[in-house]
Amino acid sequence: MYFNTKNGPVYEPENAELRSFYNVIKKHSETLDGSPVFEDLVEVYSTLELDLKEDKVDEPVIRAV
């Protein structure tokens, strides 16, 4: 799922740790969309989502032998 903003869609996070942040942004998007504060919140959210994806990819794989 996602919601639209003036700068494009904001997608639900793949990482559950960002779910509450996403919900706050979504809840207030109609009121704040287009404001500098809202744009900063979306940018921080997107950056965190990307960083958490990269951390997940960089995790070492442990195999039982």
Backbone atoms as SQL, in Angstrom:
CREATE TABLE atoms (id INTEGER PRIMARY KEY, chain TEXT, resi INTEGER, resn TEXT, atom TEXT, x REAL, y REAL, z REAL);
INSERT INTO atoms VALUES
  (1, 'A', 1, 'MET', 'N', 0.834, -1.177, 0.000),
  (2, 'A', 1, 'MET', 'CA', 0.000, 0.000, 0.000),
  (3, 'A', 1, 'MET', 'C', 0.882, 1.245, 0.000),
  (4, 'A', 2, 'TYR', 'N', 0.254, 2.340, -0.310),
  (5, 'A', 2, 'TYR', 'CA', 0.966, 3.611, -0.340),
  (6, 'A', 2, 'TYR', 'C', -0.046, 4.741, -0.248),
  (7, 'A', 3, 'PHE', 'N', 0.473, 5.945, -0.086),
  (8, 'A', 3, 'PHE', 'CA', -0.364, 7.128, -0.193),
  (9, 'A', 3, 'PHE', 'C', 0.376, 8.123, -1.058),
  (10, 'A', 4, 'ASN', 'N', -0.373, 8.973, -1.737),
  (11, 'A', 4, 'ASN', 'CA', 0.220, 9.939, -2.659),
  (12, 'A', 4, 'ASN', 'C', 0.495, 11.263, -1.964),
  (13, 'A', 5, 'THR', 'N', 1.590, 11.883, -2.377),
  (14, 'A', 5, 'THR', 'CA', 1.937, 13.224, -1.937),
  (15, 'A', 5, 'THR', 'C', 2.168, 14.067, -3.188),
  (16, 'A', 6, 'LYS', 'N', 2.410, 15.332, -2.993),
  (17, 'A', 6, 'LYS', 'CA', 2.685, 16.213, -4.133),
  (18, 'A', 6, 'LYS', 'C', 3.969, 15.806, -4.851),
  (19, 'A', 7, 'ASN', 'N', 4.872, 15.148, -4.121),
  (20, 'A', 7, 'ASN', 'CA', 6.144, 14.727, -4.711),
  (21, 'A', 7, 'ASN', 'C', 6.159, 13.259, -5.110),
  (22, 'A', 8, 'GLY', 'N', 5.008, 12.604, -5.089),
  (23, 'A', 8, 'GLY', 'CA', 4.940, 11.206, -5.487),
  (24, 'A', 8, 'GLY', 'C', 4.486, 10.309, -4.354),
  (25, 'A', 9, 'PRO', 'N', 4.393, 9.005, -4.636),
  (26, 'A', 9, 'PRO', 'CA', 3.884, 8.071, -3.635),
  (27, 'A', 9, 'PRO', 'C', 4.889, 7.786, -2.524),
  (28, 'A', 10, 'VAL', 'N', 4.352, 7.471, -1.353),
  (29, 'A', 10, 'VAL', 'CA', 5.152, 7.008, -0.218),
  (30, 'A', 10, 'VAL', 'C', 4.645, 5.604, 0.098),
  (31, 'A', 11, 'TYR', 'N', 5.524, 4.628, -0.027),
  (32, 'A', 11, 'TYR', 'CA', 5.136, 3.232, 0.129),
  (33, 'A', 11, 'TYR', 'C', 5.306, 2.758, 1.567),
  (34, 'A', 12, 'GLU', 'N', 4.508, 1.750, 1.926),
  (35, 'A', 12, 'GLU', 'CA', 4.628, 1.142, 3.254),
  (36, 'A', 12, 'GLU', 'C', 6.036, 0.572, 3.407),
  (37, 'A', 13, 'PRO', 'N', 6.528, 0.580, 4.632),
  (38, 'A', 13, 'PRO', 'CA', 7.880, 0.063, 4.844),
  (39, 'A', 13, 'PRO', 'C', 7.935, -1.454, 4.764),
  (40, 'A', 14, 'GLU', 'N', 9.060, -1.947, 4.303),
  (41, 'A', 14, 'GLU', 'CA', 9.288, -3.383, 4.331),
  (42, 'A', 14, 'GLU', 'C', 9.718, -3.814, 5.721),
  (43, 'A', 15, 'ASN', 'N', 10.300, -2.885, 6.455),
  (44, 'A', 15, 'ASN', 'CA', 10.780, -3.160, 7.801),
  (45, 'A', 15, 'ASN', 'C', 9.715, -2.733, 8.809),
  (46, 'A', 16, 'ALA', 'N', 9.314, -3.644, 9.667),
  (47, 'A', 16, 'ALA', 'CA', 8.254, -3.381, 10.644),
  (48, 'A', 16, 'ALA', 'C', 8.621, -2.274, 11.634),
  (49, 'A', 17, 'GLU', 'N', 9.906, -2.036, 11.818),
  (50, 'A', 17, 'GLU', 'CA', 10.345, -0.997, 12.753),
  (51, 'A', 17, 'GLU', 'C', 9.905, 0.398, 12.313),
  (52, 'A', 18, 'LEU', 'N', 9.639, 0.579, 11.032),
  (53, 'A', 18, 'LEU', 'CA', 9.231, 1.886, 10.511),
  (54, 'A', 18, 'LEU', 'C', 7.720, 2.033, 10.369),
  (55, 'A', 19, 'ARG', 'N', 6.968, 1.024, 10.758),
  (56, 'A', 19, 'ARG', 'CA', 5.511, 1.041, 10.572),
  (57, 'A', 19, 'ARG', 'C', 4.867, 2.240, 11.273),
  (58, 'A', 20, 'SER', 'N', 5.212, 2.520, 12.523),
  (59, 'A', 20, 'SER', 'CA', 4.575, 3.628, 13.244),
  (60, 'A', 20, 'SER', 'C', 4.952, 4.976, 12.624),
  (61, 'A', 21, 'PHE', 'N', 6.193, 5.128, 12.172),
  (62, 'A', 21, 'PHE', 'CA', 6.625, 6.364, 11.511),
  (63, 'A', 21, 'PHE', 'C', 5.814, 6.575, 10.231),
  (64, 'A', 22, 'TYR', 'N', 5.658, 5.508, 9.453),
  (65, 'A', 22, 'TYR', 'CA', 4.864, 5.564, 8.227),
  (66, 'A', 22, 'TYR', 'C', 3.420, 5.973, 8.537),
  (67, 'A', 23, 'ASN', 'N', 2.845, 5.377, 9.579),
  (68, 'A', 23, 'ASN', 'CA', 1.460, 5.676, 9.937),
  (69, 'A', 23, 'ASN', 'C', 1.274, 7.138, 10.340),
  (70, 'A', 24, 'VAL', 'N', 2.235, 7.708, 11.040),
  (71, 'A', 24, 'VAL', 'CA', 2.157, 9.122, 11.425),
  (72, 'A', 24, 'VAL', 'C', 2.219, 10.012, 10.189),
  (73, 'A', 25, 'ILE', 'N', 3.147, 9.717, 9.291),
  (74, 'A', 25, 'ILE', 'CA', 3.268, 10.515, 8.064),
  (75, 'A', 25, 'ILE', 'C', 1.981, 10.412, 7.249),
  (76, 'A', 26, 'LYS', 'N', 1.458, 9.200, 7.114),
  (77, 'A', 26, 'LYS', 'CA', 0.235, 8.992, 6.345),
  (78, 'A', 26, 'LYS', 'C', -0.939, 9.737, 6.983),
  (79, 'A', 27, 'LYS', 'N', -1.053, 9.652, 8.294),
  (80, 'A', 27, 'LYS', 'CA', -2.159, 10.279, 9.003),
  (81, 'A', 27, 'LYS', 'C', -2.192, 11.795, 8.791),
  (82, 'A', 28, 'HIS', 'N', -1.018, 12.419, 8.770),
  (83, 'A', 28, 'HIS', 'CA', -0.934, 13.870, 8.682),
  (84, 'A', 28, 'HIS', 'C', -0.629, 14.378, 7.267),
  (85, 'A', 29, 'SER', 'N', -0.581, 13.479, 6.304),
  (86, 'A', 29, 'SER', 'CA', -0.203, 13.881, 4.950),
  (87, 'A', 29, 'SER', 'C', -1.180, 14.874, 4.333),
  (88, 'A', 30, 'GLU', 'N', -2.453, 14.694, 4.563),
  (89, 'A', 30, 'GLU', 'CA', -3.445, 15.579, 3.950),
  (90, 'A', 30, 'GLU', 'C', -3.272, 17.019, 4.440),
  (91, 'A', 31, 'THR', 'N', -2.939, 17.177, 5.713),
  (92, 'A', 31, 'THR', 'CA', -2.782, 18.508, 6.294),
  (93, 'A', 31, 'THR', 'C', -1.424, 19.126, 5.978),
  (94, 'A', 32, 'LEU', 'N', -0.369, 18.318, 6.032),
  (95, 'A', 32, 'LEU', 'CA', 0.998, 18.843, 5.952),
  (96, 'A', 32, 'LEU', 'C', 1.634, 18.761, 4.568),
  (97, 'A', 33, 'ASP', 'N', 1.045, 18.014, 3.653),
  (98, 'A', 33, 'ASP', 'CA', 1.657, 17.797, 2.339),
  (99, 'A', 33, 'ASP', 'C', 2.017, 19.127, 1.673),
  (100, 'A', 34, 'GLY', 'N', 3.242, 19.209, 1.218),
  (101, 'A', 34, 'GLY', 'CA', 3.739, 20.413, 0.555),
  (102, 'A', 34, 'GLY', 'C', 4.533, 21.318, 1.471),
  (103, 'A', 35, 'SER', 'N', 4.415, 21.107, 2.785),
  (104, 'A', 35, 'SER', 'CA', 5.167, 21.947, 3.716),
  (105, 'A', 35, 'SER', 'C', 6.603, 21.424, 3.835),
  (106, 'A', 36, 'PRO', 'N', 7.545, 22.301, 4.171),
  (107, 'A', 36, 'PRO', 'CA', 8.934, 21.863, 4.333),
  (108, 'A', 36, 'PRO', 'C', 9.092, 20.789, 5.414),
  (109, 'A', 37, 'VAL', 'N', 8.313, 20.885, 6.475),
  (110, 'A', 37, 'VAL', 'CA', 8.399, 19.892, 7.553),
  (111, 'A', 37, 'VAL', 'C', 7.984, 18.520, 7.037),
  (112, 'A', 38, 'PHE', 'N', 6.904, 18.474, 6.294),
  (113, 'A', 38, 'PHE', 'CA', 6.428, 17.207, 5.753),
  (114, 'A', 38, 'PHE', 'C', 7.435, 16.618, 4.776),
  (115, 'A', 39, 'GLU', 'N', 7.984, 17.446, 3.924),
  (116, 'A', 39, 'GLU', 'CA', 8.989, 16.966, 2.975),
  (117, 'A', 39, 'GLU', 'C', 10.203, 16.398, 3.710),
  (118, 'A', 40, 'ASP', 'N', 10.612, 17.041, 4.805),
  (119, 'A', 40, 'ASP', 'CA', 11.722, 16.526, 5.608),
  (120, 'A', 40, 'ASP', 'C', 11.368, 15.183, 6.243),
  (121, 'A', 41, 'LEU', 'N', 10.144, 15.050, 6.758),
  (122, 'A', 41, 'LEU', 'CA', 9.717, 13.786, 7.361),
  (123, 'A', 41, 'LEU', 'C', 9.734, 12.656, 6.339),
  (124, 'A', 42, 'VAL', 'N', 9.233, 12.921, 5.149),
  (125, 'A', 42, 'VAL', 'CA', 9.218, 11.900, 4.101),
  (126, 'A', 42, 'VAL', 'C', 10.643, 11.546, 3.688),
  (127, 'A', 43, 'GLU', 'N', 11.515, 12.529, 3.619),
  (128, 'A', 43, 'GLU', 'CA', 12.912, 12.267, 3.257),
  (129, 'A', 43, 'GLU', 'C', 13.597, 11.410, 4.320),
  (130, 'A', 44, 'VAL', 'N', 13.377, 11.724, 5.582),
  (131, 'A', 44, 'VAL', 'CA', 13.966, 10.930, 6.670),
  (132, 'A', 44, 'VAL', 'C', 13.412, 9.510, 6.628),
  (133, 'A', 45, 'TYR', 'N', 12.112, 9.383, 6.448),
  (134, 'A', 45, 'TYR', 'CA', 11.486, 8.059, 6.354),
  (135, 'A', 45, 'TYR', 'C', 12.101, 7.248, 5.206),
  (136, 'A', 46, 'SER', 'N', 12.214, 7.853, 4.040),
  (137, 'A', 46, 'SER', 'CA', 12.763, 7.160, 2.870),
  (138, 'A', 46, 'SER', 'C', 14.213, 6.750, 3.094),
  (139, 'A', 47, 'THR', 'N', 14.981, 7.629, 3.721),
  (140, 'A', 47, 'THR', 'CA', 16.383, 7.325, 4.007),
  (141, 'A', 47, 'THR', 'C', 16.505, 6.163, 4.985),
  (142, 'A', 48, 'LEU', 'N', 15.690, 6.179, 6.034),
  (143, 'A', 48, 'LEU', 'CA', 15.712, 5.077, 6.995),
  (144, 'A', 48, 'LEU', 'C', 15.324, 3.763, 6.338),
  (145, 'A', 49, 'GLU', 'N', 14.307, 3.794, 5.511),
  (146, 'A', 49, 'GLU', 'CA', 13.865, 2.583, 4.809),
  (147, 'A', 49, 'GLU', 'C', 14.999, 2.032, 3.944),
  (148, 'A', 50, 'LEU', 'N', 15.678, 2.900, 3.214),
  (149, 'A', 50, 'LEU', 'CA', 16.787, 2.477, 2.372),
  (150, 'A', 50, 'LEU', 'C', 17.942, 1.929, 3.215),
  (151, 'A', 51, 'ASP', 'N', 18.284, 2.626, 4.299),
  (152, 'A', 51, 'ASP', 'CA', 19.374, 2.169, 5.172),
  (153, 'A', 51, 'ASP', 'C', 19.076, 0.806, 5.777),
  (154, 'A', 52, 'LEU', 'N', 17.838, 0.593, 6.203),
  (155, 'A', 52, 'LEU', 'CA', 17.486, -0.692, 6.795),
  (156, 'A', 52, 'LEU', 'C', 17.496, -1.809, 5.759),
  (157, 'A', 53, 'LYS', 'N', 17.139, -1.493, 4.522),
  (158, 'A', 53, 'LYS', 'CA', 17.230, -2.490, 3.446),
  (159, 'A', 53, 'LYS', 'C', 18.682, -2.876, 3.208),
  (160, 'A', 54, 'GLU', 'N', 19.577, -1.871, 3.187),
  (161, 'A', 54, 'GLU', 'CA', 20.995, -2.128, 2.957),
  (162, 'A', 54, 'GLU', 'C', 21.596, -2.933, 4.096),
  (163, 'A', 55, 'ASP', 'N', 21.204, -2.630, 5.338),
  (164, 'A', 55, 'ASP', 'CA', 21.698, -3.384, 6.481),
  (165, 'A', 55, 'ASP', 'C', 21.277, -4.845, 6.391),
  (166, 'A', 56, 'LYS', 'N', 20.064, -5.079, 5.930),
  (167, 'A', 56, 'LYS', 'CA', 19.557, -6.437, 5.804),
  (168, 'A', 56, 'LYS', 'C', 20.348, -7.206, 4.748),
  (169, 'A', 57, 'VAL', 'N', 20.715, -6.556, 3.673),
  (170, 'A', 57, 'VAL', 'CA', 21.483, -7.191, 2.598),
  (171, 'A', 57, 'VAL', 'C', 22.904, -7.490, 3.061),
  (172, 'A', 58, 'ASP', 'N', 23.462, -6.609, 3.886),
  (173, 'A', 58, 'ASP', 'CA', 24.842, -6.761, 4.325),
  (174, 'A', 58, 'ASP', 'C', 25.023, -7.723, 5.501),
  (175, 'A', 59, 'GLU', 'N', 23.941, -8.275, 6.041),
  (176, 'A', 59, 'GLU', 'CA', 24.061, -9.200, 7.157),
  (177, 'A', 59, 'GLU', 'C', 24.790, -10.462, 6.703),
  (178, 'A', 60, 'PRO', 'N', 25.668, -10.969, 7.550),
  (179, 'A', 60, 'PRO', 'CA', 26.375, -12.200, 7.172),
  (180, 'A', 60, 'PRO', 'C', 25.412, -13.389, 7.203),
  (181, 'A', 61, 'VAL', 'N', 25.650, -14.312, 6.327),
  (182, 'A', 61, 'VAL', 'CA', 24.843, -15.517, 6.260),
  (183, 'A', 61, 'VAL', 'C', 25.545, -16.579, 7.094),
  (184, 'A', 62, 'ILE', 'N', 24.827, -17.129, 8.069),
  (185, 'A', 62, 'ILE', 'CA', 25.379, -18.153, 8.941),
  (186, 'A', 62, 'ILE', 'C', 24.744, -19.476, 8.545),
  (187, 'A', 63, 'ARG', 'N', 25.585, -20.414, 8.216),
  (188, 'A', 63, 'ARG', 'CA', 25.081, -21.724, 7.802),
  (189, 'A', 63, 'ARG', 'C', 25.569, -22.779, 8.781),
  (190, 'A', 64, 'ALA', 'N', 24.658, -23.644, 9.148),
  (191, 'A', 64, 'ALA', 'CA', 25.036, -24.756, 10.018),
  (192, 'A', 64, 'ALA', 'C', 25.636, -25.868, 9.157),
  (193, 'A', 65, 'VAL', 'N', 26.735, -26.375, 9.620),
  (194, 'A', 65, 'VAL', 'CA', 27.411, -27.423, 8.860),
  (195, 'A', 65, 'VAL', 'C', 27.249, -28.737, 9.544);
